[in-house]
Amino acid sequence: MHNFQIEGKRAVIDIRERVLKGEHPRREILDFVKSAPVGTVIEVHLPHRGEPLVANFQALGMNAIVNEIEPGHFRLMAIKLDEV
């Protein structure tokens, strides 16, 4: 996965450029979330709110919070609390 960093129990995934190029890396992100250890903080940077990805996180039993950092830069954050 491009622009992907693990910092301790925090995973930072920046997909802004990929999404703007028309790519849809949602499956890669969800595969990572499923394989990540419980307690991992997932931080995804997007060029828009990413409601479909939020819905996928919620379907996995995760609470997802989205905030706008600046115009065209949103951050989705969630913590993996259970095995999925």
Secondary structure in CASP SS format (residue, H / E / C, confidence):
PFRMAT SS
TARGET T0000
AUTHOR 0000-0000-0000
METHOD secondary structure of the structure
MODEL  1
M C 1.00
H C 1.00
N C 1.00
F E 1.00
Q E 1.00
I E 1.00
E E 1.00
G C 1.00
K C 1.00
R E 1.00
A E 1.00
V E 1.00
I E 1.00
D E 1.00
I C 1.00
R H 1.00
E H 1.00
R H 1.00
V H 1.00
L H 1.00
K C 1.00
G C 1.00
E C 1.00
H C 1.00
P C 1.00
R H 1.00
R H 1.00
E H 1.00
I H 1.00
L H 1.00
D H 1.00
F H 1.00
V H 1.00
K H 1.00
S H 1.00
A C 1.00
P C 1.00
V C 1.00
G C 1.00
T C 1.00
V E 1.00
I E 1.00
E E 1.00
V E 1.00
H E 1.00
L E 1.00
P C 1.00
H C 1.00
R C 1.00
G C 1.00
E H 1.00
P H 1.00
L H 1.00
V H 1.00
A H 1.00
N H 1.00
F H 1.00
Q H 1.00
A H 1.00
L C 1.00
G C 1.00
M C 1.00
N C 1.00
A C 1.00
I E 1.00
V E 1.00
N E 1.00
E E 1.00
I E 1.00
E E 1.00
P C 1.00
G C 1.00
H E 1.00
F E 1.00
R E 1.00
L E 1.00
M E 1.00
A E 1.00
I E 1.00
K C 1.00
L C 1.00
D C 1.00
E C 1.00
V C 1.00
END
